[in-house]
Amino acid sequence: MQVNCLVLFSGGLDSIIACKLLQEQGLGVTALMFITPFFGYKHKGREAKKQERIRADYGIEARIIDISDEYLKMVANPPHGYGRYMNPCVDCKILMVKKALELLDTFHASFVASGEVLGQRPMSQRRDTLQVIEKESGAKGMLLRPLSALYLPETLPERQGLVDRSRLLGLSGRGRKAQMALAASFDIKDYPTPAGGCVLADPILSERFKRIFAFGSGFNVNDCLLAQVGRHFRLPDGSWLVVGRNRIENQRITSLLSPGDIRLEMKSLSGPTALWRPVDGILEEASLATGILYRYVRENKGPSEVVLTGPMASRQSHTRQKILVVDGPIASDLLEKFRF
Ligand code: SF4
């Protein structure tokens, strides 16, 4: 009977190689691609398409799984702290291994594997951290790292003969030459660059996430997605204003409107779309919000009208429109005061 395993799959080269090494030994491999608002979320709602792409490109069966709820609970206060930016890599790995362990029965799998390489990353792939991840996830010998296995203690699947240790690797460090040669040997030509797709490790976005996580009212998936688009302002009443920088961002902002949000657009001048997220539905800073929006209109700077669309009072759930006259754009120094 075929032995099955689950492999944590970021889509990067190391995780592809981990899958191929285990497939080569005759194991049934399911690649688990976890997504959150910080990585992989573009595949949300298009899971089947991405899974098909992975199958076509690499011959790997993948499952895309949204772990946003658990992730958001962890990311605001990760027990092992953050890396250089807002990336909680150790706790991120612990959470993913835990989720994979929970799914073993579902996929009739015997163990979990990952593409981690000893010494490749300063925070999450040191020898001691690899042990912490295994211990705190509850994996206890059930977490195989095929790329660095020869430098690590034997795991249960190796001891039980489910995996042939002699066919595993002893890679370490940051170099990618060996992985690239292995990719070529598996006839894999297209794979992502190592830059990674995790916005928590982005120097600019991570600053914004830091402020959002510190903000007392909590945050949800939509907040984390909204943080990744447009120009941001926190107004004195605590409300949040996001102004699009181009047509694509205007569309994205519109798609992220949630109940209670107000959309702002100039009535007769062409300009950006803004999303205004008031606190408790109170529109106290309407003149400030419209003045900021007007700042990004190129034409005529005389008095003009702004259309506000959304619930116009805290108890209203239905959408209404209101037109406000704005005298002119807010002054640059004042604008900077509210930038978020
Ligand atoms: S870079 Fe992001 S996705 Fe990768 S381990 Fe760190 S927190 Fe997780």
Residues whose N, C-alpha, C, O or C-beta is under 5 A from the ligand:
A	BS01	SF4	F39 N87 P88 C89 C92 C198 L200 A201
